[in-house]
Amino acid sequence: MKSPIALPTSTVARNALVLIAVVAAGAALYWLRGILTPLAMAVFLMIMIDGVKRAIEDRTTIPGRWAGTVALLLVVLGFLASIAIIVNGATGFFDEATGVTTRIGPRIDQILIDGGRLFGIDAVPTAAELLGQLDVRGYLAGAAMQAQGVLSGSFFVMVYLAFLLASQSGFRRKLVGLFPARESRSEALAVFQRVRGGVEGYLWVQTVTGAMICAAAWLLMRAVGLQNAEFWTFVIFIVGFIPVLGGAVAGLAPPLFALVQFESYWPAAVLLVGLQAILFISGNMIQPRMQGDNQNIDPVVVLLSLALWGQLWGVVGMFLSTPLAVMAMAILAEFKGSRWMAILLSGDGEPYADEDDPDPAPGRRGRVNPPQGAAD
């Protein structure tokens, strides 16, 4: 019989400490989510501002001293406008003028009757009977709390962003104090640039592909006559930044509301098939070509990151799940003891590609950060 593998006592103790630290960190992230989620969103917006600023400097004639102000205004106004459009659009969608409120009950009754006939069921419950079994008041109260949380969270995001921008001027002095040696300081700055580049690349791909999806979806929704097509287009663009679940919401929500608006099932069927086709083409043909090496993340990691951060931080965690995974891969790849985790997080076992290498080996990308030696 083969003897079991014996691990040194120091290795077992180290692994136990790492496990305890991971559990403690997860508990802290959950308990402090009210403080950390607006801070994380503010950091995310600051990275966006920096990327927009450099894009303005490279592609326009705006002076450098004004590029930062323009980028700040664009990102902040875009963030606030997004929240206003979602809140106002969601409340106005069920306004009496749209007719949705008066039609939703009878239309659901008709859908239930038609569905019962399809499956040979004669006695089907009505919408009122189904709603009577649900705690509607509790759901409405929860929705109101969520809306209040979004508004208060947006305020704290702006406060955190203001203080982060104010402290940005001292970042270089802090970097010199943390890393007195020029070599170590250059390595730390390179890690920061890789993290920033990965997040900006993800944002660029999601923004461009989201705009393409929204353009096609808007044309389709306008063609079938769906009410509030502009609102649904904006919702599709926003949820596109949430992996997996965003595509499900974008492909199913408009057809479901088309069932309520139209007497016929054909508009909903056309929307369902058309939106699914648009999302399939974008997700399998356009997005992979644009992503390249910007988002070298394993799909399983994307799914697990979505579940983890969604459990810890809710919708904000879902929105930030992929950028946080990109950041984690960039940081873990820099240390010998954690590099194996970065390899597992990557899509092809190579956490980064060397964009300066003109002639990489066939089928293998160059390394920006080769494995560190024993001196580490």
C-alpha positions in Angstrom: 0.0 0.0 0.0 1.3 3.4 -1.0 2.2 5.7 1.9 0.3 9.0 2.2 2.1 12.1 1.1 3.7 13.8 4.1 3.6 17.6 4.2 6.1 19.6 6.4 4.6 21.0 9.5 5.5 24.6 8.4 3.5 24.1 5.1 0.4 22.9 7.0 0.6 25.8 9.4 1.0 28.3 6.6 -1.9 26.8 4.6 -4.1 26.9 7.7 -3.2 30.6 8.3 -3.9 31.4 4.7 -7.3 29.7 5.0 -8.2 31.6 8.2 -7.0 34.9 6.6 -9.2 34.3 3.6 -12.3 33.5 5.7 -11.7 36.6 7.9 -11.2 38.8 4.9 -14.5 37.6 3.4 -16.3 38.2 6.6 -14.9 41.7 6.8 -15.9 42.4 3.2 -19.4 41.4 4.0 -19.8 43.2 7.3 -18.3 46.4 6.0 -20.1 46.3 2.6 -21.9 49.5 3.4 -18.6 51.3 3.6 -16.6 49.4 1.0 -19.1 49.2 -1.9 -19.2 53.0 -2.4 -15.5 53.2 -2.0 -14.9 50.4 -4.6 -17.3 52.2 -7.0 -15.4 55.5 -6.4 -12.1 53.8 -7.2 -13.7 52.3 -10.3 -14.9 55.7 -11.4 -11.4 57.2 -10.8 -9.9 54.6 -13.1 -12.5 55.5 -15.7 -11.7 59.2 -15.3 -8.0 58.5 -15.8 -8.6 56.5 -18.9 -11.0 59.1 -20.4 -8.4 61.8 -19.6 -5.6 60.0 -21.4 -8.0 59.3 -24.4 -8.8 63.0 -24.6 -5.2 64.0 -24.5 -4.3 61.5 -27.2 -7.2 62.1 -29.6 -8.1 65.8 -29.2 -6.5 69.2 -29.1 -7.7 70.0 -25.6 -4.8 71.1 -23.4 -3.6 68.6 -20.8 -4.5 70.8 -17.8 -8.2 70.8 -19.0 -8.4 67.2 -20.1 -8.8 66.0 -16.5 -11.6 68.5 -15.8 -13.4 67.4 -19.0 -13.0 63.7 -18.1 -14.2 64.3 -14.6 -17.3 66.0 -15.8 -18.1 63.4 -18.4 -17.7 60.4 -16.0 -19.6 62.1 -13.1 -22.4 63.4 -15.2 -22.7 60.0 -16.9 -22.8 58.2 -13.6 -25.5 60.5 -12.2 -27.5 60.5 -15.4 -27.5 56.7 -15.5 -29.0 56.5 -12.0 -31.6 59.2 -12.9 -32.6 57.5 -16.1 -33.0 54.1 -14.4 -35.0 55.5 -11.4 -37.2 57.8 -13.5 -37.7 55.3 -16.2 -38.6 52.5 -13.8 -41.2 54.7 -12.0 -42.6 56.2 -15.2 -42.9 52.8 -16.8 -45.9 51.9 -14.6 -47.5 55.4 -14.9 -51.2 55.5 -15.7 -50.4 57.1 -19.1 -48.6 54.1 -20.4 -51.6 51.8 -19.7 -49.4 49.0 -18.4 -50.9 49.2 -14.9 -54.5 48.7 -16.2 -53.5 45.9 -18.6 -51.2 43.9 -16.5 -53.8 42.0 -14.5 -56.2 41.0 -17.4 -53.2 40.2 -19.6 -51.7 37.9 -17.1 -55.1 36.2 -16.7 -55.3 35.6 -20.4 -51.7 34.3 -20.6 -52.5 31.8 -17.8 -55.7 30.7 -19.5 -53.8 30.2 -22.8 -51.0 28.3 -21.1 -53.5 26.1 -19.3 -55.2 25.2 -22.6 -51.9 24.4 -24.2 -51.1 21.9 -21.4 -54.7 20.7 -21.1 -55.4 22.3 -17.7 -59.0 23.7 -17.3 -58.9 25.3 -13.9 -56.0 27.8 -13.8 -55.5 30.5 -11.1 -56.0 34.1 -11.8 -53.5 36.9 -11.4 -55.3 38.1 -8.3 -55.1 34.7 -6.7 -51.4 34.3 -7.4 -50.7 37.8 -6.1 -52.7 37.0 -3.0 -50.3 34.2 -2.1 -47.3 36.6 -2.3 -46.2 39.3 0.1 -46.6 42.1 -2.3 -46.3 44.8 0.4 -43.1 43.2 1.5 -41.7 43.2 -2.0 -42.7 46.8 -2.5 -41.0 47.8 0.8 -37.9 46.0 -0.2 -37.9 47.7 -3.6 -38.3 51.1 -1.9 -35.4 50.3 0.4 -33.2 49.3 -2.6 -34.1 52.5 -4.4 -33.2 54.5 -1.2 -30.0 52.6 -0.9 -29.1 53.4 -4.5 -29.6 57.1 -3.9 -27.7 57.2 -0.6 -25.0 55.0 -2.1 -24.6 57.4 -5.0 -24.0 60.3 -2.6 -21.3 58.5 -0.7 -19.7 57.4 -4.0 -19.4 61.1 -5.0 -18.0 61.9 -1.6 -15.4 59.2 -1.8 -14.5 60.2 -5.3 -13.9 63.8 -4.3 -11.5 62.8 -1.5 -9.7 60.2 -3.8 -9.2 62.9 -6.4 -8.0 65.4 -3.8 -5.4 62.9 -2.4 -4.3 61.8 -5.9 -1.6 64.6 -6.0 0.2 62.9 -3.1 0.2 59.5 -4.6 3.7 59.7 -6.1 5.2 60.9 -2.8 3.5 58.0 -1.0 4.9 55.6 -3.7 8.4 56.9 -3.1 8.0 56.5 0.7 6.6 52.9 0.3 9.3 51.8 -2.2 12.5 53.8 -1.6 14.5 51.7 -4.1 14.0 52.8 -7.7 13.7 49.2 -9.0 11.0 48.1 -6.6 9.2 51.4 -7.2 9.2 50.8 -10.9 7.9 47.2 -10.4 5.0 48.6 -8.2 4.2 51.2 -10.8 4.2 48.6 -13.5 1.7 46.5 -11.4 -0.6 49.5 -11.1 -0.4 50.2 -14.8 -1.3 46.5 -15.6 -4.2 46.6 -13.3 -5.4 49.9 -14.8 -4.8 48.6 -18.3 -6.8 45.5 -17.7 -9.8 47.3 -16.2 -9.7 50.0 -18.9 -9.6 47.2 -21.6 -12.6 45.5 -20.1 -14.5 48.8 -19.9 -13.6 49.6 -23.5 -14.8 46.2 -24.8 -18.0 46.2 -22.8 -18.8 49.8 -23.8 -18.3 49.3 -27.6 -20.0 45.9 -27.7 -22.8 47.2 -25.5 -23.4 50.2 -27.9 -23.6 47.7 -30.8 -26.1 45.5 -29.0 -28.2 48.5 -27.9 -28.3 49.9 -31.5 -29.5 46.6 -32.9 -31.9 46.0 -30.0 -33.4 49.5 -30.3 -34.1 49.0 -33.9 -35.8 45.7 -33.2 -37.9 47.1 -30.3 -39.0 50.1 -32.4 -39.9 47.8 -35.3 -42.3 45.8 -33.1 -43.6 48.9 -31.4 -42.5 48.2 -27.8 -43.3 51.1 -25.4 -40.3 52.8 -23.8 -37.9 51.3 -26.2 -35.3 53.9 -25.2 -35.6 53.0 -21.5 -35.1 49.3 -22.3 -32.2 50.1 -24.5 -30.5 51.9 -21.7 -31.2 49.0 -19.3 -29.7 46.6 -21.8 -26.5 48.7 -21.9 -26.2 48.9 -18.1 -26.8 45.3 -17.4 -24.3 44.4 -20.1 -21.5 45.1 -17.6 -22.8 42.3 -15.4 -21.6 38.9 -16.8 -24.0 36.1 -17.4 -27.0 37.6 -15.6 -26.8 40.8 -17.7 -27.4 38.8 -20.9 -30.3 37.0 -19.3 -32.0 40.2 -18.3 -31.3 41.9 -21.6 -32.8 38.9 -23.6 -35.8 38.2 -21.4 -37.1 41.4 -19.8 -38.3 43.2 -23.0 -40.1 40.1 -24.4 -41.9 39.6 -21.0 -43.2 43.2 -21.0 -44.2 42.8 -24.7 -46.5 40.0 -23.5 -48.3 42.6 -21.3 -48.4 45.4 -24.0 -49.6 43.4 -27.0 -52.6 41.2 -27.3 -50.7 38.8 -29.7 -47.8 36.7 -28.7 -45.9 37.3 -31.9 -44.2 40.6 -30.9 -42.9 38.9 -27.8 -41.7 35.9 -29.8 -40.0 38.2 -32.3 -38.2 40.1 -29.5 -37.2 36.9 -27.8 -35.6 35.4 -30.9 -34.2 38.6 -32.2 -32.5 39.7 -28.9 -31.1 36.2 -28.3 -29.7 36.2 -31.8 -28.1 39.7 -31.2 -26.6 38.6 -27.9 -25.3 35.3 -29.4 -23.6 37.1 -32.3 -22.0 39.6 -30.0 -21.0 37.1 -27.3 -19.5 34.5 -29.7 -18.2 36.5 -32.6 -17.6 40.2 -31.8 -16.7 40.3 -28.2 -14.0 37.5 -28.3 -12.2 39.3 -31.2 -12.2 42.6 -29.4 -11.2 41.3 -26.0 -7.9 39.8 -27.2 -5.6 39.8 -24.2 -7.4 42.5 -22.3 -9.6 40.1 -20.4 -7.6 36.9 -20.2 -9.9 35.5 -17.5 -11.1 31.9 -17.4 -14.9 31.8 -17.9 -15.3 29.6 -14.8 -13.5 32.3 -12.8 -15.9 35.0 -14.2 -18.9 32.9 -13.0 -17.4 32.3 -9.6 -16.4 35.9 -9.2 -19.9 37.0 -10.1 -21.4 34.6 -7.5 -18.9 35.6 -4.8 -19.0 39.4 -5.2 -22.8 39.3 -5.7 -23.2 37.5 -2.4 -20.9 39.9 -0.6 -21.8 43.2 -2.2 -25.1 42.7 -4.1 -25.7 44.4 -7.4 -22.6 46.6 -7.0 -20.5 43.4 -6.5 -21.9 41.9 -9.6 -21.1 45.0 -11.6 -17.5 45.0 -10.3 -16.9 41.3 -10.3 -14.9 41.0 -13.5 -12.7 44.1 -12.9 -12.0 42.8 -9.4 -11.0 39.5 -10.9 -8.7 41.3 -13.4 -7.1 43.2 -10.5 -6.6 40.0 -8.4 -4.9 38.3 -11.3 -2.6 41.2 -11.9 -1.5 41.4 -8.2 -1.2 37.7 -7.6 1.0 37.2 -10.7 3.7 39.4 -9.1 4.6 37.2 -6.2 6.2 33.8 -6.4 4.0 32.3 -3.7 0.7 33.4 -5.3 1.6 33.1 -9.0 0.0 29.8 -9.3 -3.4 31.4 -8.4 -2.9 34.0 -11.2 -2.2 31.1 -13.6 -5.5 29.4 -12.6 -7.4 32.7 -12.9 -6.1 33.3 -16.4 -7.8 31.9 -19.5 -4.7 30.3 -21.1 -2.2 29.9 -18.3 -0.3 33.1 -19.2 -1.6 35.9 -17.0 -0.2 38.6 -19.3 1.0 39.1 -22.9 4.0 41.1 -23.8 2.7 43.7 -26.3 6.3 44.8 -27.1 7.4 41.4 -28.2 7.3 41.5 -32.0 7.9 37.8 -32.5 6.4 35.6 -29.8 6.7 31.8 -30.0 4.1 30.1 -32.1 1.0 29.5 -30.0 2.5 31.1 -27.0 2.4 34.7 -25.8 5.3 36.5 -24.4 5.6 37.2 -20.7 5.5 40.7 -19.3 6.3 39.4 -15.8 8.3 36.2 -16.0 8.5 33.9 -13.0 10.6 35.5 -10.3 13.7 33.7 -9.1 14.7 32.3 -5.8 15.8 35.7 -4.6 12.1 36.5 -3.9 
